[in-house]
Amino acid sequence: MKRQTTLRPQRVVRGFCVESQFRRQDRCQYEPTSGPGSTRREQIVAPGAYDPISARLVQSLGFNAVYCGGYISGAHLAVTEPLMTMTEQLSVAERVVRAVPLPVICDADAGYGEPVHAMHTVRSFEQGGLAGIHIEDQFFPKRASYHAGLEHVIPMDEFLQKIGYALRARTDRTF
């Protein structure tokens, strides 16, 4: 049975939700259908894909978006997520983008560094054809102690500065 849902991408950053509503125009090009003041909200279900065939499986199952996560991308490359580079994650995501006419949302780690690095991350992923990314509020490089229940979160003011720089780096305000 084909899912009857409307595409409503939203980018979620731990503790924040930057939400936009889009109408599909063509591959990886979106046009807002309502402004930021819209009260309509919809959850996006975007199963993970790590290569073109898994992305096509997501599409064949009727989903409207694909998620390219750090853990699944790292596992596919036989490397843990904290050791994966931005170039490796972007390469995986670009192959997924080319395989399906669906928006692809990608894990962009902690922006791969400081605010200036987050700007480079946004520009690179946007140029790679992705519909959006999420940036974590973690230190970079990542401290791999999540298995022990520890989170290494940066201070709120630093995170807000990083997100501000990332938002200014976009060339398309819907990214």
ROKEDREN-451426 format. One record per residue: residue in three letters; x, y, z of N, C-alpha, C, O in turn. Coordinates in steps of 0.05 Angstrom, whole numbers, plus 32768, in hexadecimal, padded with zeros to 4 digits. Layout:
N
alaXYZXYZXYZXYZ...
***
This chain:
175
met80117FE980008000800080008012801980008024801B8010lys800C802B7FEE801C80447FEB8014805880007FFC805C8005arg80288064800D8023807880218019809280148023809A8000gln8004809E80207FF980B78016800080CD80297FF080D68039thr801980D78028802180EC8039802D81038028803780FE8012thr802C811A8033803881318026805481368030805981328048leu8066813D801F8081814280278082815C8038807B8171802Earg808B815A8050808F8171806280A9816E807180A981688088pro80C08173806380DA816F807080DD8182808880D481998087gln80EA8178809C80F2818980B3810D818180BC8114816980BBarg811D819480C38137818E80CD8137819180EB812E81A580F6val8140817D80F98140817C8116815C817C8120816D816C8118val8161818E8132817B819081408174818C815D816181988167arg8183817C816B817D817581878174818E8196818381A18199gly815B818E819F815181A481AF814481BA819E813781CC81A9phe814781B88183813C81CC8172812E81BF815A813681A98152cys811A81CB814F810E81C08137810A81D8812480FA81EA812Aval811781D7810E811481EC80F9810381DF80E4810C81CD80D6glu80EA81E880E280D781DA80D180D081EB80B980CC820380BBser80CE81DF80A280C681EC808980B381D9807B80B481C1807Fgln80A281E4806A809081D4805A809681D9803D809B81F08035phe809681C3802D809F81C58012808B81B77FFE807C81A58006arg808C81C07FE6807F81B27FD0809581A87FBD80A781B87FB6arg809481907FB480A881847FA380A781927F88809281907F7Bgln80BC819E7F7E80BD81AA7F6480CD81977F5180C2818E7F3Dasp80E581927F5880F5817F7F49810B81747F5B810D817C7F72arg811C81637F51813081567F61813F81697F72814F817A7F68cys813B81677F8C814A81767FA1814581947F9F815681A47FA9gln8130819D7F92812881B97F92810D81BB7F9E80FA81AE7F96tyr810A81CC7FB280F181CE7FC180E881EB7FC380F881FE7FC2glu80CE81EF7FC480C282097FC680B0820A7FDF809F81F87FE1pro80B3821D7FF180A2821E8009808582218001807E82317FEFthr80738213800E80568216800980498226801F8032822E801Cser8057822A8035804C823B804A80638247805A8079823B805Bgly805E825D80678073826B8076807A825E8090806D824B8099pro808E8269809D8097825F80B78081826080CD8083825280E0gly806D827180C98058827380DD8042825D80DB802F825D80EAser8046824B80C88032823680C4802F822580DD8043821F80EAthr8017821D80E38012820C80FB801081EF80F3800F81DE8105arg801081E880DA800F81CC80D2802981BE80D6803E81C880CCarg802981A880E48041819980E9803C817C80E18026817180E5glu8051816F80D6804E815380CE8069814680D3807E815180CCgln8069812E80DD8081811F80E2808B811380C8807A810980B8ile80A5811280C480B0810680AC80BB80EB80B480CA80E880C8val80B480D680A580BF80BC80A980D280B8809280C980B5807Bala80EC80B78098810080B580838113809E808A812780A28099pro810D80868081811F806F8087813B8073807D814080818069gly814E8067808A816A806A80848173805B806B816980458065ala81858067805D8192805B804581AF8061804581B78077804Etyr81C0804F803C81DC8053803C81E9804F802182018051801Dasp81D88048800D81E280457FF281CA80477FDF81B380487FE8pro81CF80487FC581B9804B7FB281A380367FB4818B803C7FB1ile81AA801D7FB7819680087FB88184800A7FD1816C80067FCFser819080117FE8817F80147FFF816D802C7FFD8157802C8007ala817780417FEF816680597FEA814E80527FD88138805B7FDCarg815480417FC4813E80397FB2812A80277FC0811280277FB9leu813380177FD3812180077FE3810E80197FF480F680147FF6val811A802E7FFF81098041800F80F4804D7FFC80DD804F8004gln80FD80567FE580EA80617FD180D5804D7FC980BD80547FC8ser80DD80347FC480C980207FBB80B580197FD0809F80107FC9leu80BB801E7FE980A880197FFF809580318003808380308014gly809880467FF38085805C7FF3808C80738006807B8084800Aphe80A38073801180AB8089802380B180A2801280B880A17FFBasn80AD80B9801F80B180D3801180CC80E0801680D180F6800Bala80DD80D4802680F780E0802C810A80C98035810180B4803Dval812480CF8033813980BC803A814B80C9804E815180E1804Ctyr815480B98062816780C48076818180B580738183809D8071cys819780C5807281B280BA807081BF80BF808B81CB80D48090gly81BE80AB809D81C880AE80B881E680A880BA81F1809A80AAgly81F280B380CF820F80B080D38216809380DB8229808880D0tyr8206808780EC820C806B80F5820A805880DD821C804880D9ile81F4805A80CE81F0804880B78205804C80A2820F80398095ser820D8066809D8221806B8089823C80618092824B80558082gly8243806480AB825C805A80B6825D803C80B58272803080AEala8247802F80BD8246801280BC824B800780A082597FF4809Bhis823F8015808C8242800E8070825F80108067826880008057leu826D80238073828A8027806C829D8018807F82B5801A807Cala8291800A809282A17FFB80A682B2800D80B782C9800780BDval82A7802380BF82B4803680D1829F804180E48288804480DDthr82A7804680FD829480518110828D806E8108829E807C80FCglu82758076810F826D80928108828080A78112828680BA8103pro828A80A6812B829C80BB813382B680BE812382C380D38123leu82BD80A8811482D680A9810482D080B080E782E380B480D7met82B780B180DF82B080B780C482B480D580BE82AC80E680CFthr82BF80DC80A782C380F880A082AB81038092829980F58089met82AA811E80908295812B8081829581228064827F811D8058thr82AC811F805882AE8117803C82A280FB8038829480F78024glu82A780E9804B829B80CE8049827D80CF804B826F80C2803Cgln827380DE805F825680E08062824980ED804A823480E48041leu825581028040824A81108029824A80FE8010823780FF8001ser825F80EF800D826080DC7FF6824980C87FF7823D80C37FE3val824480BC800E822E80A98011821480B7800B820380AD7FFCala821080CF801681F780DE801281F380E67FF481DC80E47FEAglu820880EE7FE7820580F67FCB81FD80DE7FB981EE80E17FA7arg820780C67FBF81FF80AE7FB081E180A87FB581D380A07FA2val81D880AC7FCD81BC80A87FD481AB80BD7FC5819680B67FB9val81B380D67FC581A580EB7FB781A280E57F9A818C80E97F8Earg81B780DC7F8D81B680D67F7081A480BE7F69819B80BC7F53ala819F80AD7F7D819080947F77817280987F78816480887F6Cval816880AB7F86814B80AE7F89814280CB7F86815180DD7F8Dpro812980CF7F7D811E80EA7F7A811080F37F9480FC81027F92leu811B80EB7FAA810F80F27FC4812281057FD3813A81057FCEpro811781157FE5812981267FF5813981148008812F81018014val8153811A800B8164810B801D816E811D803381788133802File816A8114804C817281238064818A8114806F818A80FB8070cys819E8122807781B78115807F81C1811E809B81BD813580A3asp81CD810B80A981DB811080C281F5811E80BB8206811480ADala81F8813780C68210814680C18221814980DB822E815D80E0asp821F813480EB822F81318103822C814B8114821581538118ala82418156811D8240816F812D82498186811C8255819A8126gly824381858102824B819980EF8268819780E7827381A880D9tyr8275818180F08291817A80EB82A4819080F482B8819680E8gly829D819C810B82B081AE811882A381C78124828C81C5812Eglu82B181DD812282A881F6812D82948204811A828E81F88105pro8289821B8121827582288110827E822C80F3826E822880E1val8298823380EE82A1823680D382A0821C80C4829B821B80AChis82A6820680D282A481EB80C5828781E480BF828281D780ABala827581EC80D1825981E780CC825081F580B3823F81EB80A4met825B820D80AE8254821B8095825D820B807D824E82088069his82758201807E828081F08068826F81D78064826981CF804Ethr826681CB807B825581B3807A823B81B9806C823381AA805Aval822E81CF8073821581D68067821881DB8049820981D08039arg822C81EA8041823181EF8025823681D58015822C81D27FFFser824681C48021824D81AA80138234819980108230818E7FFAphe822481958025820D8184802381F88190801181EA81828003glu81F581AA801281E181B7800181E981B47FE481D881AE7FD3gln820381B87FDE820C81B57FC2820A81987FB9820881927FA2gly820B81857FCD820881697FC781EC81607FC081E781497FB9gly81D981727FC281BD816D7FBA81AB81637FD0819581597FCBleu81B481657FE981A4815B7FFF818D81708005819081878000ala817881658010816181778018816681848033815B81998038gly817681788044817B8183805E818E8172806D8194815B8066ile8198817D808381AA816F809581A2817480B28192818680B7his81AC816480C481AA816C80E081C6816D80EC81D7815D80E5ile81C9818080FE81E38184810B81DF817F812981CC818A8135glu81EF816F813581ED8167815181FA817C8163820C818A815Basp81F1817C817C81FC818E81908213818181A08216818681B7gln82228171819282388162819F825381708199825581818187phe8267816981A98282817381A4828C8165818B8283814F8184phe829F8171817D82AC8165816682CA8167816B82D3817D8172pro82DA8152816782D08138815F82BF812B817582C28131818Clys82AD8119816C829B810C817E82AA80FB819382BF80EF818Darg829F80FB81AA82A980EA81C0829780D181BE827F80D381C3ala82A280BB81B8829380A281B4828D809481CE8296807E81D3ser827D80A181DF8275809481F98257809281FC824D808E8212tyr8249809481E6822C809181E78224807581F0820E807281FChis8235806281EB822F804681F4822E8045821282228032821Dala823B80588220823C8058823D8226806B8248822580708260gly82168076823682018088823E820A80A4824381FC80B48250leu822280AB823A822D80C6823E822880D78224822D80CD820Eglu822080EF8228821E8102821282318119821782338123822Dhis823E812282028251813882048246814F81F4824B815181DCval8236816082018227817581F48236818F81F782408196820Dile8237819F81E1824381B981E3823081CD81F1821881C881F1pro823B81E281FC822A81F682098216820281F5821B820581DDmet81FE820A81FE81E8821481EE81F1822C81DD81EA822D81C5asp8200823F81E88207825681D8821A824F81C18218825B81ACglu822B823C81C5823D823281AF822C82248199823282278182phe8219821481A282088206818F81F7821A817F81F582178166leu81EC822E818C81DC8242817D81EE8251816A81E482588154gln82068257817182198265815F821E82538146821E825D8130lys82238239814B82288226813582108225812282138225810Aile81F88223812E81E08221811D81DC823B810D81D4823B80F6gly81E18252811A81E0826C810D81F2826D80F481EA827680DFtyr820B826580F8821E826480E18214825180CC8216825780B4ala820A823A80D48200822680C181E9823180B081E8822E8098leu81D7823F80BD81C0824B80AF81C98260809C81BE82628086arg81DC827080A381E68285809181F5827A807981F782878064ala81FF8261807B820E8255806581FC824B804F820682468038arg81E38247805481D1823C804081CE8250802881CE8268802Cthr81CB8245801081C582567FF981A782537FF3819B82647FE6asp819B823E7FFD817E823A7FFA817282398016817882288026arg8160824C801C8155824E803781458236803F813F82338057thr813D8225802C812E820D8033814081F5803A813681E08042phe815A81F98038816C81E38040816F81E2805E817D81D28069
***
